[in-house]
Amino acid sequence: MRHPPSQLLVFVADAMLHPMLCPNCGKESTNIRVCAHCQTPYPTNGGARGAKGYASHRSSGANASGSWMRALRARIAELPRGTRWAIIGLLAVSTAGYYVMGRERAVPVGVVVPNVIATSMSPTEAAAFLETVNTSAQVAVRGDTLLVRISAATFPQQRKGQLALAQQYTRADELVLGRRRAIHFFDPDGSRFASADPAQGVSMTR
């Protein structure tokens, strides 16, 4: 489970300011989950924490984040220069990683990109895929263009998933039909989100 940067700061500050007391060997450690001396896991209810530290952590209430931030800055300022910069660098990398990995990669509009799912597809698999999607979708033909309105039950929430669905449907349609054709894809509300051009490929339209 990924924690926001603010929670990461609280966890680090908590460990630095209030060492855990191991119920097995009786030694203190700044590790959060296990004793650094005997590797005994700490109780999940926080019972191994020193009474003063645990009570302070629980009684901070709504102002916990602010007080821990101030305490963390004060504690870091007391550390040797090399250690201080190492901790600051670690927190910066963790924060950046949270925002980079936590956000969905951008899918450009109007740009044909490689297939999200690159595995091969047989004609049998293509027919089965189309049958599965078309069972709940609304499909219509207008001239040489196929209109596919995806149902709410099968419509992906993320844009990358929406693009993958349109790409897979286009590949399957070509295998079953024996040729490429223009396809417009619509979400459950009837708004077009992707299109397949016979010459160019599939691209997002919003």
MDTraj code that builds the backbone (N, CA, C; nanometers):
import mdtraj as md
import numpy as np

residues = "MET ARG HIS PRO PRO SER GLN LEU LEU VAL PHE VAL ALA ASP ALA MET LEU HIS PRO MET LEU CYS PRO ASN CYS GLY LYS GLU SER THR ASN ILE ARG VAL CYS ALA HIS CYS GLN THR PRO TYR PRO THR ASN GLY GLY ALA ARG GLY ALA LYS GLY TYR ALA SER HIS ARG SER SER GLY ALA ASN ALA SER GLY SER TRP MET ARG ALA LEU ARG ALA ARG ILE ALA GLU LEU PRO ARG GLY THR ARG TRP ALA ILE ILE GLY LEU LEU ALA VAL SER THR ALA GLY TYR TYR VAL MET GLY ARG GLU ARG ALA VAL PRO VAL GLY VAL VAL VAL PRO ASN VAL ILE ALA THR SER MET SER PRO THR GLU ALA ALA ALA PHE LEU GLU THR VAL ASN THR SER ALA GLN VAL ALA VAL ARG GLY ASP THR LEU LEU VAL ARG ILE SER ALA ALA THR PHE PRO GLN GLN ARG LYS GLY GLN LEU ALA LEU ALA GLN GLN TYR THR ARG ALA ASP GLU LEU VAL LEU GLY ARG ARG ARG ALA ILE HIS PHE PHE ASP PRO ASP GLY SER ARG PHE ALA SER ALA ASP PRO ALA GLN GLY VAL SER MET THR ARG".split()
xyz = np.array([
    [0.0849, -0.1193, 0.0000],
    [0.0000, 0.0000, 0.0000],
    [0.0872, 0.1225, 0.0000],
    [0.0651, 0.2144, -0.0899],
    [0.1485, 0.3329, -0.1030],
    [0.0971, 0.4421, -0.0110],
    [0.1877, 0.5036, 0.0723],
    [0.1480, 0.6092, 0.1624],
    [0.1831, 0.7443, 0.1020],
    [0.1000, 0.8498, 0.1290],
    [0.1334, 0.9837, 0.0835],
    [0.2607, 1.0316, 0.1493],
    [0.3312, 1.1308, 0.0890],
    [0.4558, 1.1816, 0.1457],
    [0.4392, 1.2301, 0.2883],
    [0.3231, 1.2935, 0.3209],
    [0.3030, 1.3425, 0.4562],
    [0.3065, 1.2284, 0.5570],
    [0.2483, 1.1129, 0.5220],
    [0.2513, 0.9983, 0.6117],
    [0.3917, 0.9413, 0.6235],
    [0.4659, 0.9416, 0.5138],
    [0.6031, 0.8928, 0.5190],
    [0.6855, 0.9766, 0.6152],
    [0.6643, 1.1084, 0.6127],
    [0.7373, 1.1971, 0.7029],
    [0.7008, 1.1671, 0.8479],
    [0.5717, 1.1413, 0.8717],
    [0.5281, 1.1104, 1.0074],
    [0.5911, 0.9809, 1.0557],
    [0.5944, 0.8772, 0.9684],
    [0.6546, 0.7496, 1.0064],
    [0.8025, 0.7663, 1.0411],
    [0.8742, 0.8409, 0.9571],
    [1.0180, 0.8610, 0.9811],
    [1.0405, 0.9378, 1.1095],
    [0.9621, 1.0451, 1.1293],
    [0.9777, 1.1259, 1.2505],
    [0.9459, 1.0433, 1.3750],
    [0.8405, 0.9638, 1.3668],
    [0.7999, 0.8805, 1.4792],
    [0.9117, 0.7849, 1.5183],
    [0.9726, 0.7225, 1.4195],
    [1.0787, 0.6257, 1.4466],
    [1.2032, 0.6930, 1.5019],
    [1.2345, 0.8126, 1.4508],
    [1.3557, 0.8830, 1.4934],
    [1.3414, 0.9375, 1.6356],
    [1.2226, 0.9890, 1.6693],
    [1.2045, 1.0568, 1.7963],
    [1.1671, 0.9611, 1.9101],
    [1.0964, 0.8528, 1.8767],
    [1.0494, 0.7613, 1.9800],
    [1.0879, 0.6184, 1.9429],
    [1.2029, 0.5719, 1.9869],
    [1.2471, 0.4355, 1.9549],
    [1.1484, 0.3315, 2.0072],
    [1.1449, 0.2195, 1.9365],
    [1.0602, 0.1079, 1.9766],
    [1.1335, 0.0249, 2.0816],
    [1.0598, -0.0267, 2.1786],
    [1.1161, -0.1110, 2.2833],
    [1.0811, -0.2554, 2.2525],
    [1.1823, -0.3372, 2.2287],
    [1.1593, -0.4770, 2.1911],
    [1.1082, -0.5562, 2.3106],
    [0.9942, -0.6268, 2.2950],
    [0.9422, -0.7080, 2.4063],
    [1.0235, -0.8337, 2.4312],
    [1.1133, -0.8696, 2.3385],
    [1.1918, -0.9923, 2.3513],
    [1.3260, -0.9681, 2.4199],
    [1.4045, -0.8729, 2.3643],
    [1.5380, -0.8489, 2.4206],
    [1.5446, -0.7244, 2.5084],
    [1.4379, -0.6423, 2.5039],
    [1.4341, -0.5249, 2.5898],
    [1.5158, -0.4076, 2.5396],
    [1.5726, -0.4161, 2.4186],
    [1.6533, -0.3080, 2.3642],
    [1.5697, -0.2160, 2.2771],
    [1.6141, -0.0893, 2.2678],
    [1.5427, 0.0079, 2.1854],
    [1.5998, 0.0092, 2.0443],
    [1.5123, 0.0375, 1.9495],
    [1.5529, 0.0429, 1.8096],
    [1.4639, 0.1421, 1.7369],
    [1.5200, 0.2096, 1.6361],
    [1.4409, 0.3031, 1.5558],
    [1.3723, 0.2342, 1.4388],
    [1.3896, 0.1027, 1.4268],
    [1.3139, 0.0310, 1.3244],
    [1.1647, 0.0381, 1.3569],
    [1.0831, 0.0369, 1.2530],
    [0.9391, 0.0509, 1.2725],
    [0.8710, -0.0839, 1.2930],
    [0.9155, -0.1877, 1.2179],
    [0.8434, -0.3149, 1.2178],
    [0.9108, -0.4255, 1.2982],
    [1.0459, -0.4309, 1.2952],
    [1.1150, -0.5384, 1.3659],
    [1.2298, -0.4810, 1.4476],
    [1.2695, -0.5537, 1.5506],
    [1.3817, -0.5116, 1.6339],
    [1.5114, -0.5228, 1.5538],
    [1.5928, -0.4192, 1.5595],
    [1.7178, -0.4194, 1.4844],
    [1.8213, -0.5115, 1.5480],
    [1.7994, -0.5537, 1.6724],
    [1.8973, -0.6352, 1.7430],
    [1.8679, -0.7845, 1.7329],
    [1.7403, -0.8222, 1.7542],
    [1.7074, -0.9655, 1.7511],
    [1.6069, -1.0018, 1.6421],
    [1.5661, -0.9029, 1.5630],
    [1.4742, -0.9233, 1.4504],
    [1.3351, -0.9714, 1.4925],
    [1.2961, -0.9453, 1.6179],
    [1.1622, -0.9814, 1.6630],
    [1.0611, -0.8797, 1.6111],
    [0.9520, -0.9239, 1.5458],
    [0.8510, -0.8287, 1.4958],
    [0.7854, -0.7553, 1.6119],
    [0.7609, -0.6257, 1.5945],
    [0.6919, -0.5483, 1.6961],
    [0.5418, -0.5752, 1.6897],
    [0.4713, -0.5704, 1.8004],
    [0.3247, -0.5878, 1.7986],
    [0.2613, -0.4807, 1.7115],
    [0.1598, -0.5189, 1.6357],
    [0.0962, -0.4240, 1.5439],
    [0.0145, -0.3186, 1.6150],
    [-0.0181, -0.3401, 1.7436],
    [-0.0994, -0.2428, 1.8150],
    [-0.0167, -0.1331, 1.8793],
    [0.1162, -0.1357, 1.8546],
    [0.2005, -0.0301, 1.9075],
    [0.2389, -0.0507, 2.0529],
    [0.2103, -0.1698, 2.1101],
    [0.2365, -0.1907, 2.2505],
    [0.3832, -0.1887, 2.2849],
    [0.4711, -0.2143, 2.1894],
    [0.6136, -0.2186, 2.2196],
    [0.6742, -0.0806, 2.2299],
    [0.6018, 0.0223, 2.1873],
    [0.6583, 0.1562, 2.1915],
    [0.6652, 0.2033, 2.3357],
    [0.7682, 0.2787, 2.3680],
    [0.7793, 0.3343, 2.5015],
    [0.6521, 0.4100, 2.5369],
    [0.6084, 0.4041, 2.6620],
    [0.4803, 0.4622, 2.7003],
    [0.4753, 0.6106, 2.6692],
    [0.5813, 0.6827, 2.6961],
    [0.5832, 0.8249, 2.6733],
    [0.5693, 0.8559, 2.5257],
    [0.6476, 0.7840, 2.4424],
    [0.6434, 0.8094, 2.2989],
    [0.5092, 0.7724, 2.2403],
    [0.4541, 0.6583, 2.2833],
    [0.3265, 0.6116, 2.2285],
    [0.2145, 0.7069, 2.2675],
    [0.2138, 0.7491, 2.3932],
    [0.1091, 0.8398, 2.4385],
    [0.1178, 0.9722, 2.3652],
    [0.2413, 1.0209, 2.3459],
    [0.2597, 1.1471, 2.2745],
    [0.2078, 1.1362, 2.1335],
    [0.2351, 1.0218, 2.0683],
    [0.1924, 1.0009, 1.9299],
    [0.0406, 0.9985, 1.9185],
    [-0.0276, 0.9324, 2.0156],
    [-0.1714, 0.9175, 2.0098],
    [-0.2446, 1.0454, 2.0500],
    [-0.1841, 1.1276, 2.1377],
    [-0.2537, 1.2442, 2.1903],
    [-0.2365, 1.3672, 2.1044],
    [-0.1592, 1.3579, 1.9982],
    [-0.1317, 1.4768, 1.9169],
    [-0.2526, 1.5218, 1.8384],
    [-0.3485, 1.4287, 1.8095],
    [-0.4746, 1.4667, 1.7463],
    [-0.4554, 1.5247, 1.6085],
    [-0.5374, 1.6267, 1.5787],
    [-0.5394, 1.6839, 1.4446],
    [-0.4111, 1.7574, 1.4107],
    [-0.3333, 1.7967, 1.5126],
    [-0.2104, 1.8724, 1.4876],
    [-0.0875, 1.7832, 1.4792],
    [-0.1089, 1.6519, 1.4662],
    [0.0035, 1.5578, 1.4673],
    [0.1004, 1.5845, 1.3540],
    [0.0485, 1.6033, 1.2336],
    [0.1366, 1.6194, 1.1188],
    [0.2275, 1.7397, 1.1356],
    [0.1689, 1.8530, 1.1808],
    [0.2492, 1.9741, 1.1969],
    [0.3549, 1.9589, 1.3038],
    [0.3179, 1.8992, 1.4183],
    [0.4145, 1.8836, 1.5272],
    [0.5256, 1.7868, 1.4896],
    [0.4915, 1.6778, 1.4192],
    [0.5936, 1.5824, 1.3772],
    [0.6876, 1.6447, 1.2761],
    [0.6333, 1.7286, 1.1884],
    [0.7185, 1.7954, 1.0896],
    [0.8197, 1.8853, 1.1598],
    [0.7726, 1.9620, 1.2588],
    [0.8646, 2.0505, 1.3311],
    [0.9675, 1.9704, 1.4086],
    [0.9220, 1.8634, 1.4708],
    [1.0145, 1.7789, 1.5469],
    [1.1168, 1.7132, 1.4556],
    [1.0718, 1.6720, 1.3373],
    [1.1621, 1.6080, 1.2425],
    [1.2704, 1.7042, 1.1964],
    [1.2301, 1.8268, 1.1649],
    [1.3299, 1.9261, 1.1224],
    [1.4314, 1.9524, 1.2326],
    [1.3834, 1.9615, 1.3574],
    [1.4737, 1.9874, 1.4687],
    [1.5712, 1.8727, 1.4885],
    [1.5192, 1.7487, 1.4777],
    [1.6059, 1.6318, 1.4984],
    [1.7089, 1.6203, 1.3862],
    [1.6657, 1.6448, 1.2625],
    [1.7580, 1.6374, 1.1495],
    [1.8677, 1.7420, 1.1621],
    [1.8316, 1.8607, 1.2132],
    [1.9306, 1.9682, 1.2269],
    [2.0408, 1.9308, 1.3250],
    [2.0128, 1.8384, 1.4190],
    [2.1115, 1.7981, 1.5181],
    [2.2052, 1.6882, 1.4680],
    [2.1700, 1.6267, 1.3555],
    [2.2495, 1.5158, 1.3045],
    [2.3745, 1.5662, 1.2322],
    [2.4762, 1.4787, 1.2172],
    [2.5952, 1.5154, 1.1385],
    [2.5553, 1.5556, 0.9973],
    [2.6363, 1.6405, 0.9346],
    [2.6028, 1.6939, 0.8030],
    [2.5760, 1.5833, 0.7000],
    [2.6622, 1.4806, 0.6957],
    [2.6446, 1.3744, 0.5967],
    [2.5163, 1.2973, 0.6180],
    [2.4883, 1.2635, 0.7444],
    [2.3646, 1.1903, 0.7747],
    [2.2428, 1.2747, 0.7435],
    [2.2521, 1.4031, 0.7740],
    [2.1390, 1.4933, 0.7503],
    [2.1020, 1.4979, 0.6027],
    [2.2027, 1.5118, 0.5179],
    [2.1751, 1.5185, 0.3735],
    [2.1272, 1.3848, 0.3189],
    [2.1743, 1.2754, 0.3776],
    [2.1285, 1.1435, 0.3331],
    [1.9793, 1.1253, 0.3612],
    [1.9358, 1.1683, 0.4801],
    [1.7944, 1.1563, 0.5155],
    [1.7090, 1.2456, 0.4286],
    [1.7542, 1.3696, 0.4080],
    [1.6796, 1.4629, 0.3231],
    [1.6679, 1.4076, 0.1813],
    [1.7776, 1.3501, 0.1314],
    [1.7737, 1.2926, -0.0027],
    [1.6784, 1.1756, -0.0119],
    [1.6768, 1.0910, 0.0927],
    [1.5871, 0.9758, 0.0940],
    [1.4417, 1.0191, 0.0919],
    [1.4079, 1.1202, 0.1714],
    [1.2707, 1.1711, 0.1744],
    [1.2319, 1.2323, 0.0411],
    [1.3257, 1.3021, -0.0225],
    [1.2963, 1.3646, -0.1519],
    [1.2688, 1.2583, -0.2579],
    [1.3521, 1.1532, -0.2583],
    [1.3328, 1.0458, -0.3558],
    [1.1999, 0.9741, -0.3312],
    [1.1665, 0.9509, -0.2046],
    [1.0412, 0.8836, -0.1722],
    [0.9215, 0.9657, -0.2167],
    [0.9294, 1.0972, -0.1939],
    [0.8192, 1.1848, -0.2338],
    [0.8036, 1.1873, -0.3848],
    [0.9157, 1.2015, -0.4555],
    [0.9102, 1.2037, -0.6021],
    [0.8586, 1.0714, -0.6564],
    [0.9042, 0.9604, -0.5983],
    [0.8585, 0.8300, -0.6438],
    [0.7103, 0.8107, -0.6233],
    [0.6588, 0.8642, -0.5121],
    [0.5147, 0.8530, -0.4862],
    [0.4333, 0.9200, -0.5955],
    [0.4735, 1.0441, -0.6319],
    [0.3962, 1.1164, -0.7321],
    [0.4157, 1.0608, -0.8725],
    [0.5368, 1.0125, -0.9039],
    [0.5609, 0.9584, -1.0378],
    [0.4906, 0.8255, -1.0561],
    [0.5031, 0.7338, -0.9590],
    [0.4445, 0.6015, -0.9712],
    [0.2950, 0.6021, -0.9420],
    [0.2525, 0.6961, -0.8564],
    [0.1124, 0.6990, -0.8195],
    [0.0229, 0.7550, -0.9270],
    [0.0786, 0.8361, -1.0153],
    [-0.0024, 0.8936, -1.1211],
    [0.0003, 0.8067, -1.2454],
    [-0.1080, 0.8088, -1.3156],
    [-0.1183, 0.7317, -1.4386],
    [-0.0355, 0.7995, -1.5479],
    [0.0372, 0.7233, -1.6246],
    [0.1133, 0.7797, -1.7342],
    [0.0207, 0.8426, -1.8369],
    [0.0608, 0.9592, -1.8880],
    [-0.0234, 1.0332, -1.9803],
    [-0.0378, 0.9580, -2.1125],
    [-0.1604, 0.9532, -2.1642],
    [-0.1888, 0.8953, -2.2943],
    [-0.2254, 1.0107, -2.3861],
    [-0.1446, 1.0401, -2.4871],
    [-0.1704, 1.1569, -2.5716],
    [-0.2986, 1.1439, -2.6527],
    [-0.3574, 1.2563, -2.6848],
    [-0.4784, 1.2613, -2.7668],
    [-0.4382, 1.2763, -2.9131],
    [-0.5020, 1.1968, -2.9990],
    [-0.4775, 1.2074, -3.1424],
    [-0.3462, 1.1493, -3.1900],
    [-0.2791, 1.0736, -3.1047],
    [-0.1497, 1.0162, -3.1403],
    [-0.1609, 0.8634, -3.1364],
    [-0.1217, 0.7988, -3.2440],
    [-0.1224, 0.6533, -3.2497],
    [0.0015, 0.6006, -3.1770],
    [-0.0198, 0.5181, -3.0769],
    [0.0909, 0.4629, -2.9981],
    [0.0913, 0.3108, -3.0133],
    [0.2038, 0.2454, -2.9826],
    [0.2097, 0.0987, -2.9920],
    [0.1039, 0.0329, -2.9039],
    [0.0670, -0.0875, -2.9405],
    [-0.0349, -0.1605, -2.8649],
    [0.0062, -0.1765, -2.7184],
    [-0.0853, -0.1441, -2.6307],
    [-0.0603, -0.1609, -2.4880],
    [-0.0407, -0.3085, -2.4563],
    [-0.1211, -0.3948, -2.5190],
    [-0.1086, -0.5397, -2.5056],
    [-0.0488, -0.5931, -2.6358],
    [0.0759, -0.6325, -2.6288],
    [0.1485, -0.6690, -2.7513],
    [0.1434, -0.8177, -2.7832],
    [0.0809, -0.8976, -2.7004],
    [0.0764, -1.0408, -2.7269],
    [-0.0072, -1.0704, -2.8514],
    [0.0260, -1.1806, -2.9176],
    [-0.0447, -1.2169, -3.0403],
    [-0.1879, -1.2605, -3.0099],
    [-0.2720, -1.2558, -3.1137],
    [-0.4121, -1.2931, -3.0986],
    [-0.4516, -1.3825, -3.2148],
    [-0.5075, -1.4975, -3.1851],
    [-0.5520, -1.5891, -3.2897],
    [-0.6929, -1.5521, -3.3342],
    [-0.7372, -1.5981, -3.4512],
    [-0.8752, -1.5711, -3.4952],
    [-0.9798, -1.6195, -3.3957],
    [-0.9545, -1.7349, -3.3337],
    [-1.0487, -1.7865, -3.2342],
    [-1.0566, -1.6947, -3.1131],
    [-0.9412, -1.6504, -3.0669],
    [-0.9378, -1.5580, -2.9537],
    [-1.0030, -1.4252, -2.9907],
    [-0.9825, -1.3809, -3.1147],
    [-1.0417, -1.2552, -3.1601],
    [-1.1940, -1.2642, -3.1595],
    [-1.2476, -1.3752, -3.2102],
    [-1.3925, -1.3932, -3.2135],
    [-1.4510, -1.3975, -3.0722],
    [-1.3820, -1.4640, -2.9823],
    [-1.4283, -1.4732, -2.8439],
    [-1.4247, -1.3370, -2.7766],
    [-1.3207, -1.2589, -2.8056],
    [-1.3081, -1.1254, -2.7473],
    [-1.4222, -1.0356, -2.7943],
    [-1.4485, -1.0351, -2.9235],
    [-1.5565, -0.9530, -2.9780],
    [-1.6915, -0.9939, -2.9194],
    [-1.7139, -1.1235, -2.9070],
    [-1.8399, -1.1715, -2.8519],
    [-1.8586, -1.1254, -2.7084],
    [-1.7498, -1.1284, -2.6311],
    [-1.7562, -1.0871, -2.4912],
    [-1.7911, -0.9397, -2.4789],
    [-1.7241, -0.8560, -2.5580],
    [-1.7488, -0.7117, -2.5508],
    [-1.8851, -0.6767, -2.6081],
    [-1.9188, -0.7346, -2.7227],
    [-2.0435, -0.6994, -2.7906],
    [-2.1687, -0.7469, -2.7172],
    [-2.1514, -0.8424, -2.6258],
    [-2.2664, -0.8920, -2.5502],
    [-2.3325, -0.7806, -2.4700],
    [-2.2507, -0.6910, -2.4149],
    [-2.3041, -0.5812, -2.3341],
    [-2.2925, -0.4448, -2.4019],
    [-2.2176, -0.4375, -2.5124],
    [-2.1990, -0.3099, -2.5823],
    [-2.3110, -0.2858, -2.6835],
    [-2.3225, -0.1606, -2.7257],
    [-2.4150, -0.1244, -2.8326],
    [-2.3321, -0.1062, -2.9603],
    [-2.3571, -0.1890, -3.0593],
    [-2.2776, -0.1889, -3.1820],
    [-2.3677, -0.1554, -3.3006],
    [-2.3186, -0.0632, -3.3844],
    [-2.3949, -0.0242, -3.5026],
    [-2.2976, 0.0052, -3.6161],
    [-2.3464, -0.0101, -3.7385],
    [-2.2655, 0.0177, -3.8573],
    [-2.3255, 0.1378, -3.9297],
    [-2.2417, 0.2351, -3.9564],
    [-2.2843, 0.3534, -4.0298],
    [-2.1922, 0.3694, -4.1502],
    [-2.2411, 0.3267, -4.2659],
    [-2.1568, 0.3276, -4.3848],
    [-2.0468, 0.2254, -4.3707],
    [-1.9217, 0.2714, -4.3800],
    [-1.8057, 0.1837, -4.3618],
    [-1.7473, 0.1952, -4.2211],
    [-1.8176, 0.2617, -4.1335],
    [-1.7666, 0.2858, -3.9982],
    [-1.8463, 0.2070, -3.8949],
    [-1.7748, 0.1431, -3.8040],
    [-1.8369, 0.0684, -3.6956],
    [-1.8426, 0.1575, -3.5726],
    [-1.9581, 0.1637, -3.5089],
    [-1.9765, 0.2427, -3.3870],
    [-1.9951, 0.1475, -3.2697],
    [-1.9094, 0.1622, -3.1695],
    [-1.9135, 0.0719, -3.0533],
    [-1.9254, 0.1549, -2.9262],
    [-2.0364, 0.1362, -2.8566],
    [-2.0573, 0.2044, -2.7289],
    [-2.0381, 0.1025, -2.6167],
    [-1.9307, 0.1206, -2.5412],
    [-1.8937, 0.0251, -2.4373],
    [-1.9870, 0.0392, -2.3174],
    [-2.0247, -0.0726, -2.2597],
    [-2.1125, -0.0692, -2.1430],
    [-2.0350, -0.0267, -2.0189],
    [-2.1083, 0.0179, -1.9189],
    [-2.0444, 0.0612, -1.7943],
    [-1.9737, -0.0542, -1.7244],
    [-2.0234, -0.1751, -1.7418],
    [-1.9654, -0.2911, -1.6736],
    [-1.8271, -0.3256, -1.7250],
    [-1.7984, -0.2939, -1.8507],
    [-1.6689, -0.3314, -1.9104],
    [-1.5835, -0.2103, -1.9461],
    [-1.6280, -0.0901, -1.9124],
    [-1.5516, 0.0295, -1.9494],
    [-1.4415, 0.0557, -1.8471],
    [-1.3132, 0.0574, -1.8885],
    [-1.2029, 0.0821, -1.7952],
    [-1.2063, 0.2256, -1.7436],
    [-1.1639, 0.2438, -1.6204],
    [-1.1606, 0.3770, -1.5619],
    [-1.0367, 0.4550, -1.6042],
    [-0.9242, 0.3867, -1.6196],
    [-0.8005, 0.4553, -1.6569],
    [-0.7893, 0.4686, -1.8081],
    [-0.7282, 0.5780, -1.8507],
    [-0.7155, 0.6044, -1.9939],
    [-0.6333, 0.4968, -2.0638],
    [-0.5318, 0.4460, -1.9974],
    [-0.4504, 0.3423, -2.0591],
    [-0.5327, 0.2170, -2.0833],
    [-0.6213, 0.1855, -1.9918],
    [-0.7094, 0.0714, -2.0105],
    [-0.8093, 0.0938, -2.1220],
    [-0.8569, 0.2173, -2.1354],
    [-0.9490, 0.2506, -2.2437],
    [-0.8803, 0.2356, -2.3794],
    [-0.7563, 0.2823, -2.3875],
    [-0.6805, 0.2685, -2.5114],
    [-0.6563, 0.1211, -2.5439],
    [-0.6210, 0.0424, -2.4422],
    [-0.5962, -0.1004, -2.4635],
    [-0.7216, -0.1706, -2.5139],
    [-0.8372, -0.1345, -2.4595],
    [-0.9626, -0.1950, -2.5029],
    [-0.9894, -0.1631, -2.6495],
    [-0.9710, -0.0365, -2.6874],
    [-0.9942, 0.0024, -2.8264],
    [-0.8959, -0.0670, -2.9205],
    [-0.7698, -0.0786, -2.8788],
    [-0.6697, -0.1450, -2.9619],
    [-0.7019, -0.2929, -2.9788],
    [-0.7366, -0.3606, -2.8714],
    [-0.7679, -0.5029, -2.8785],
    [-0.8928, -0.5280, -2.9623],
    [-0.9917, -0.4433, -2.9477],
    [-1.1139, -0.4593, -3.0260],
    [-1.0840, -0.4416, -3.1746],
    [-0.9999, -0.3425, -3.2061],
    [-0.9639, -0.3176, -3.3456],
    [-0.8868, -0.4350, -3.4051],
    [-0.7935, -0.4904, -3.3277],
    [-0.7179, -0.6059, -3.3745],
    [-0.8096, -0.7250, -3.3976],
    [-0.9005, -0.7474, -3.3031],
    [-0.9921, -0.8610, -3.3155],
    [-1.0856, -0.8435, -3.4349],
    [-1.1337, -0.7231, -3.4552],
    [-1.2250, -0.6963, -3.5663],
    [-1.1557, -0.7217, -3.7006],
    [-1.0292, -0.6829, -3.7105],
    [-0.9539, -0.7047, -3.8342],
    [-0.9338, -0.8538, -3.8612],
    [-0.9042, -0.9302, -3.7566],
    [-0.8831, -1.0734, -3.7741],
    [-1.0112, -1.1447, -3.8176],
    [-1.1229, -1.1064, -3.7583],
    [-1.2498, -1.1711, -3.7915],
    [-1.3024, -1.1254, -3.9272],
    [-1.2918, -0.9946, -3.9549],
    [-1.3456, -0.9396, -4.0794],
    [-1.2542, -0.9652, -4.1984],
    [-1.1249, -0.9736, -4.1712],
    [-1.0284, -0.9935, -4.2788],
    [-0.9751, -0.8645, -4.3377],
    [-1.0149, -0.7530, -4.2818],
    [-0.9658, -0.6227, -4.3286],
    [-0.9858, -0.5194, -4.2179],
    [-0.9188, -0.4082, -4.2357],
    [-0.9342, -0.3002, -4.1387],
    [-1.0495, -0.2083, -4.1786],
    [-1.1109, -0.1489, -4.0775],
    [-1.2146, -0.0510, -4.1042],
    [-1.2135, 0.0554, -3.9944],
    [-1.2786, 0.1662, -4.0224],
    [-1.2862, 0.2743, -3.9238],
    [-1.3807, 0.2340, -3.8109],
    [-1.3371, 0.2594, -3.6879],
    [-1.4189, 0.2272, -3.5710],
    [-1.4156, 0.3462, -3.4761],
    [-1.5318, 0.3863, -3.4288],
    [-1.5422, 0.4900, -3.3263],
    [-1.5884, 0.4248, -3.1973],
    [-1.5172, 0.4547, -3.0887],
    [-1.5488, 0.3971, -2.9586],
    [-1.6090, 0.5043, -2.8673],
    [-1.7171, 0.4688, -2.8004],
    [-1.7874, 0.5614, -2.7120],
    [-1.7954, 0.5042, -2.5713],
    [-1.7927, 0.5937, -2.4724],
    [-1.8053, 0.5496, -2.3342],
    [-1.9527, 0.5268, -2.3015],
    [-1.9850, 0.4794, -2.1817],
    [-2.1249, 0.4515, -2.1474],
    [-2.2172, 0.5721, -2.1590],
    [-2.1615, 0.6939, -2.1499],
    [-2.2426, 0.8148, -2.1609],
    [-2.2614, 0.8607, -2.3055],
    [-2.1986, 0.7898, -2.3990],
    [-2.2127, 0.8248, -2.5394],
    [-2.1093, 0.9231, -2.5908],
    [-2.0041, 0.9484, -2.5130],
    [-1.8968, 1.0392, -2.5544],
    [-1.7835, 0.9592, -2.6180],
    [-1.7387, 0.9997, -2.7334],
    [-1.6333, 0.9251, -2.8025],
    [-1.5004, 0.9425, -2.7301],
    [-1.4310, 0.8323, -2.7073],
    [-1.3030, 0.8385, -2.6379],
    [-1.1864, 0.7882, -2.7230],
    [-1.2153, 0.7130, -2.8298],
    [-1.1073, 0.6624, -2.9152],
    [-1.1619, 0.6319, -3.0538],
    [-1.0698, 0.6314, -3.1506],
    [-1.1074, 0.5995, -3.2888],
    [-0.9977, 0.5156, -3.3525],
    [-1.0391, 0.4280, -3.4428],
    [-0.9447, 0.3452, -3.5181],
    [-0.9496, 0.3879, -3.6631],
    [-0.8368, 0.4316, -3.7145],
    [-0.8243, 0.4697, -3.8549],
    [-0.7623, 0.3521, -3.9308],
    [-0.8221, 0.3090, -4.0412],
    [-0.7696, 0.1928, -4.1136],
    [-0.6249, 0.2068, -4.1572],
    [-0.5825, 0.3290, -4.1847],
    [-0.4463, 0.3505, -4.2336],
    [-0.3479, 0.3828, -4.1206],
    [-0.3971, 0.4516, -4.0175],
    [-0.3053, 0.5002, -3.9128],
    [-0.3024, 0.4098, -3.7908],
    [-0.4178, 0.3719, -3.7420],
    [-0.4250, 0.2934, -3.6194],
    [-0.5189, 0.3564, -3.5197],
    [-0.5069, 0.3153, -3.3936],
    [-0.5972, 0.3591, -3.2876],
    [-0.5367, 0.4762, -3.2102],
    [-0.6186, 0.5751, -3.1810],
    [-0.5746, 0.6885, -3.1013],
    [-0.6878, 0.7370, -3.0118],
    [-0.6524, 0.7993, -2.9032],
    [-0.7516, 0.8572, -2.8137],
    [-0.8032, 0.9880, -2.8734],
    [-0.9302, 1.0166, -2.8526],
    [-0.9894, 1.1387, -2.9070],
    [-1.0216, 1.2429, -2.8009],
    [-0.9873, 1.2110, -2.6755],
    [-1.0095, 1.3094, -2.5676],
    [-0.9053, 1.2907, -2.4576],
])
top = md.Topology()
chain = top.add_chain()
for i, resn in enumerate(residues, 1):
    res = top.add_residue(resn, chain, resSeq=i)
    for name in ("N", "CA", "C"):
        top.add_atom(name, md.element.get_by_symbol(name[0]), res)
traj = md.Trajectory(xyz[None], top)
